[in-house]
Amino acid sequence: MEYFTQTVVQQRVKDFFIHAIENSRLAHAYIFYSPYGAGKEAFAIELAKALNCTSDTIRPCGECASCRKISALGHPDIKYIFPLKKDTKIEKVIKLIKKKAQNPYAVLSQSGHLNIPIEMMRTLKDEAKYAPYEARKRVFIISGAEYLAGPAANSFLKLLEEPPDSLMLILISDKLDSLLDTIRSRCQPVYFPNFSDDEIIEIIKKYEKVDDTISAKIAVAQNDIEKVFELLYSDTATELELVYNYLRSLAKGNFLEVSNIVDEMLAKRDKNYTLELLNHILLWFKDAVHYLLLNDSRTIVNKDYMEQIVKFADYYNEVDFPRIIEYIEQAQQDISRNGNPSMAFFNLAIRIRKELLKSAHQKKEII
C-alpha cells in the first residue's frame, strides 16, 4: 500500500505518518502546529481521507466515495471545527466550510472577536458516544485550537481524556504555547516546517494559474502558503500604495497626512488586513537591509517599488534598520493581542521618523 503519493506534504511529516499507519501506532490525538501557514489543515483532511479510503493500492486515492465526501467536508464522520464570531449565522458557516473545501490551504478570513463556543464542543462529545456512521475512523479536526478557552476548553478536555477507539482528534494551532497545558499533554505534537518554493508552486498549480510573479509573491509571504494565496486573491497594488504613502509621509514628517493614511488603512476594520499591511512595511525595510548588505537590487522582493527602495536605502544607509524592524514586529504583536491599531500605526510612524532623523544626511527626504 502507498500513502500520500498525491499529497504535497513536508517529507518529515509524510514519513512520520506513513510509519505510524503501517505499524498501527497512530495516536488518539494530535496537535499540528507551526507559527505560519504550512498546510496543517490541508494535511489533516488528507489524513482523514487516508484512514478511510477504500482503495487497495493508494490512500488517499481521491476517487472513492469516502475520499470525495471528505474532500467536500461533507462526510458525516469527519468534522471540521473552526473559530467564529459570536452569533455567526449558519448560512455564513456553510459558506466558510465550502470555501475551505474548495481550497484547504487558503485562510478563512474573518474580522472581529473569534472563539470556539462550548456548544460546538458539547456537540462533538455527544457524537463521540456513538459508533461512526460510515467511516472506519471518525476524525474531528479543530482549527484555531488556541481559541479554545474557558468552558469550551474544559468540555473538550473531557472528550480528550477518554476518547473512543474509533475517534481521532486533530488540533490545528499557530500558537502552541496558547493551548492549555492539560490539552497539550494529552496530544502528540507534530511540527510542520515551511514549504519549499517548489512545493508551494506545486500546490498553487492545483488551484490557480502560475505566472512569472509567483516567486516574488512566495518571497513576500516568506513561504507562508496561506499568505501566498492571500496575495493571489487580494488587491496587492492598493496595499503597496498605502504602505508607500505611509512611509513617504512619515519620512517628510507630515503627521497630519500620516493620520489620514492610517484612517484609510484601517477603514476595513479587519485585523488580518491590518497585519498584512504591517507585513508589507516590514518587508520594505528587510528589502532595504538586504540591498545594502549585498549591494544588489535583484535581492529586492518588492519589485513594484524597487527603484524607490534602492533610493531609500542609499539615502538612509546609516540608519539602524534592524531596530526599525523590531519596532514593526512589536506593532504586529500589539495588534495581534487586540491593541489599538490606530495607536500602533501612529506610534510606529513616530519611532521610524526618529530613527530616520538620526541619519548623518541632513537633506530633504528622498522617499
C-alpha positions in Angstrom: 0.0 0.0 0.0 1.2 3.5 -0.9 0.3 6.6 1.2 0.1 10.3 0.3 1.5 9.9 -3.2 -0.9 12.6 -4.5 -0.4 14.9 -1.5 2.0 17.8 -1.3 3.3 17.5 2.3 6.6 18.0 4.0 8.7 14.9 3.8 9.3 14.6 7.6 5.5 14.8 8.2 4.8 12.3 5.4 7.4 9.8 6.7 6.1 10.2 10.3 2.5 9.3 9.4 3.3 6.5 6.9 5.3 4.8 9.7 2.5 5.3 12.2 -0.1 3.9 9.9 1.9 0.9 8.7 2.8 0.0 12.3 -0.6 0.7 13.7 0.8 3.3 16.1 -1.5 6.2 15.5 -2.2 8.4 18.5 -5.7 9.2 19.5 -5.0 12.9 19.5 -2.5 15.2 17.7 -1.6 18.9 17.6 -0.4 20.1 14.2 1.5 23.3 14.9 3.7 25.9 13.3 3.7 29.7 13.6 2.7 30.2 9.9 0.7 28.7 7.1 2.3 25.3 6.4 -0.7 23.3 5.1 -1.7 21.9 8.5 -5.4 21.9 7.8 -5.0 20.5 4.3 -2.9 17.6 5.6 -5.4 16.9 8.5 -8.1 16.5 5.8 -5.7 14.2 3.7 -5.0 12.1 6.8 -8.7 11.7 7.4 -9.1 10.6 3.8 -6.2 8.1 4.1 -7.6 6.5 7.2 -11.0 5.9 5.5 -10.0 5.4 1.8 -11.3 2.2 0.3 -8.6 1.9 -2.4 -6.4 -1.3 -2.3 -3.3 0.4 -3.8 -3.1 4.1 -3.0 -4.5 6.0 0.1 -5.9 8.5 -0.2 -7.0 7.8 -3.7 -9.2 10.9 -4.0 -11.7 9.0 -6.1 -13.6 6.6 -3.8 -16.9 7.8 -2.2 -15.2 8.3 1.2 -12.4 10.5 -0.3 -14.8 12.6 -2.3 -17.1 13.2 0.7 -14.2 14.2 3.0 -12.7 16.4 0.3 -16.0 18.3 0.2 -16.1 18.4 4.0 -19.5 16.6 3.8 -18.7 13.3 5.4 -20.9 12.6 8.4 -18.0 11.2 10.5 -15.4 13.9 9.7 -16.0 17.2 11.5 -14.2 20.4 10.7 -14.5 22.9 13.6 -13.1 26.5 13.5 -13.4 29.7 15.5 -16.3 32.0 14.7 -17.6 35.4 15.7 -20.5 35.3 18.2 -23.9 34.9 16.6 -22.5 33.9 13.2 -25.4 32.7 11.1 -25.5 29.1 9.9 -25.5 30.3 6.2 -22.2 32.0 6.9 -20.7 28.9 8.5 -21.8 26.8 5.5 -20.2 29.3 3.1 -16.9 29.2 5.0 -16.9 25.4 5.0 -17.4 25.3 1.3 -14.6 27.8 0.8 -12.2 25.6 2.9 -13.3 22.6 0.9 -12.5 24.4 -2.4 -9.0 25.3 -1.2 -7.9 23.8 2.2 -4.7 25.9 2.0 -6.5 29.2 2.0 -7.2 31.1 5.2 -10.8 31.8 6.2 -10.6 35.5 6.7 -12.9 36.8 9.5 -12.8 40.0 11.4 -13.9 40.7 14.9 -13.6 38.7 18.1 -13.4 34.9 17.4 -13.9 31.9 19.7 -14.8 28.2 19.6 -18.1 28.1 21.6 -18.9 25.5 24.1 -21.9 24.4 22.1 -19.6 23.0 19.4 -17.6 21.0 22.0 -20.8 19.6 23.5 -22.0 18.5 20.1 -18.7 16.7 19.5 -18.9 15.0 22.9 -22.4 13.7 22.1 -21.4 12.5 18.6 -18.3 10.7 20.0 -20.5 8.4 22.2 -21.8 6.6 19.1 -20.2 4.4 16.5 -19.3 6.0 13.2 -22.0 6.1 10.5 -19.7 5.1 7.6 -16.1 5.6 8.5 -13.5 3.2 9.8 -12.0 6.1 11.8 -14.0 9.1 12.8 -11.9 12.3 12.7 -12.6 15.6 14.4 -10.4 18.5 13.1 -10.3 21.6 15.3 -8.7 24.5 13.6 -7.6 27.5 15.6 -7.3 25.4 18.8 -5.8 28.4 20.6 -9.3 29.8 20.6 -10.4 27.0 22.9 -10.8 28.7 26.3 -12.9 28.6 29.5 -15.9 26.2 29.5 -15.2 25.2 25.8 -11.7 24.1 26.7 -12.9 22.2 29.8 -15.6 20.5 27.8 -13.1 19.4 25.1 -10.7 18.2 27.8 -13.3 15.7 29.0 -13.5 14.3 25.5 -9.7 14.2 25.2 -9.4 12.3 28.4 -11.5 9.3 27.3 -11.8 9.3 23.5 -13.3 6.1 22.0 -11.0 3.9 19.9 -12.9 4.8 16.7 -12.1 8.5 17.1 -9.0 10.6 16.2 -8.8 14.3 17.3 -6.6 16.7 15.4 -6.0 20.2 16.8 -4.5 22.8 14.5 -2.7 25.7 16.0 -0.4 28.6 15.1 0.2 29.3 18.7 1.1 26.2 20.6 2.0 28.0 23.8 -1.5 29.4 24.0 -3.0 26.0 24.5 -3.8 24.7 28.0 -1.1 22.5 29.4 -3.7 19.9 30.2 -4.6 19.8 26.5 -1.1 19.8 25.2 0.0 17.0 27.5 -2.7 14.7 26.1 -1.9 15.2 22.4 1.1 14.2 20.3 2.6 17.3 18.8 3.6 17.3 15.1 5.6 20.3 13.8 5.0 21.4 10.2 8.1 23.2 8.7 7.8 25.8 5.9 7.1 24.5 2.4 9.9 25.0 -0.1 9.3 27.2 -3.1 8.8 24.2 -5.4 6.3 22.7 -3.0 4.3 25.9 -2.9 4.3 26.2 -6.7 3.1 22.6 -7.0 0.2 23.4 -4.5 -0.8 26.6 -6.3 -1.0 24.9 -9.7 -3.8 22.7 -8.3 -6.0 25.8 -7.7 -4.6 28.8 -9.7 -2.6 29.6 -12.8 1.1 30.3 -12.0 2.8 33.3 -13.7 6.2 34.9 -13.6 5.3 36.9 -10.4 4.9 33.8 -8.2 8.4 33.7 -6.9 8.1 37.3 -5.7 4.8 36.5 -4.0 6.3 33.5 -2.3 9.2 35.6 -1.1 6.9 38.4 0.1 4.8 35.8 2.0 8.0 34.2 3.4 6.9 30.8 2.3 3.6 31.0 4.2 1.2 29.2 1.9 -1.8 31.0 3.4 -0.3 34.4 2.7 0.7 33.3 -0.8 -3.0 32.7 -1.6 -4.0 35.9 0.1 -1.6 37.8 -2.2 -3.0 35.9 -5.2 -6.6 36.9 -4.2 -6.1 40.3 -2.8 -5.5 43.8 -4.3 -1.8 43.9 -3.6 -1.2 47.0 -5.6 -3.6 49.0 -3.4 -1.9 47.7 -0.3 1.6 48.5 -1.5 0.5 52.0 -2.5 -0.9 52.6 1.0 2.3 51.5 2.6 4.4 53.6 0.3 2.3 56.7 1.1 2.5 56.0 4.8 6.3 55.7 4.6 6.7 58.8 2.4 4.5 60.9 4.8 6.4 59.9 7.9 9.7 60.5 6.2 8.6 64.0 5.4 7.4 64.4 9.0 3.8 65.2 7.8 1.9 63.5 10.6 -1.4 65.0 9.6 -1.0 63.1 6.3 0.1 60.1 8.2 -3.1 60.2 10.3 -5.2 60.4 7.2 -3.4 57.4 5.6 -3.8 55.4 8.8 -7.5 56.0 8.7 -7.6 54.7 5.2 -5.5 51.7 6.2 -7.9 50.8 9.0 -11.2 51.5 7.1 -11.9 47.8 6.6 -11.8 47.1 10.4 -10.1 43.8 9.5 -7.3 42.6 11.8 -5.9 40.3 9.2 -5.7 43.0 6.6 -4.1 45.4 9.1 -1.4 42.8 9.9 -0.8 42.3 6.2 -0.2 46.0 5.8 2.4 45.8 8.6 3.9 42.8 6.9 4.4 44.9 3.7 6.1 47.6 5.8 8.3 45.0 7.4 9.3 43.6 4.0 10.1 47.2 2.7 12.8 47.5 5.4 14.0 44.0 5.0 14.5 44.7 1.3 16.4 47.8 2.2 18.7 45.8 4.5 19.3 43.0 2.0 20.1 45.5 -0.7 22.6 47.4 1.5 24.3 44.2 2.6 24.6 42.6 -0.8 24.7 45.8 -3.0 22.4 44.0 -5.4 18.9 45.3 -6.3 18.0 41.8 -7.6 17.6 40.8 -3.9 14.6 43.1 -3.5 11.3 41.2 -3.2 9.0 44.2 -3.8 9.7 44.6 -7.5 6.9 47.1 -7.9 8.8 49.6 -5.8 12.4 48.5 -6.5 13.5 51.9 -7.6 12.1 53.7 -4.6 13.5 51.1 -2.2 17.0 51.5 -3.7 16.9 55.3 -3.4 15.5 55.0 0.1 18.2 52.5 1.2 21.1 54.5 -0.4 19.9 57.7 1.2 19.3 56.3 4.7 22.3 53.9 4.6 23.4 54.8 8.1 20.0 54.2 9.7 19.6 51.3 12.2 17.2 49.3 10.1 17.2 46.3 12.4 15.9 48.5 15.2 13.1 49.7 12.9 12.3 46.1 12.0 12.0 45.4 15.8 9.5 48.3 16.1 7.4 46.9 13.3 7.4 43.4 14.8 6.3 44.9 18.1 3.4 46.7 16.4 2.4 43.4 14.9 2.4 41.8 18.3 0.4 44.6 19.8 -2.3 44.4 17.2 -2.4 40.6 17.3 -3.1 41.0 21.1 -6.0 43.3 20.3 -4.1 46.5 20.8 -5.4 49.8 19.3 -4.4 49.6 15.6 -4.6 53.3 15.0 -2.3 54.0 18.0 0.1 51.2 16.9 0.5 52.7 13.4 0.9 56.2 14.6 3.4 55.3 17.3 5.3 53.3 14.7 5.4 56.3 12.4 6.9 58.4 15.2 9.5 55.8 16.0 10.5 55.3 12.4 10.7 59.0 11.9 13.1 59.4 14.9 15.4 56.7 13.5 15.5 58.3 10.1 16.4 61.6 11.6 19.5 60.0 13.1 21.0 59.6 9.7 24.1 61.6 9.0 22.4 63.0 5.9 20.6 66.3 6.6 18.9 66.8 3.3 15.3 66.7 2.1 13.8 63.2 2.5 14.1 61.2 -0.7 11.3 58.6 -0.3 
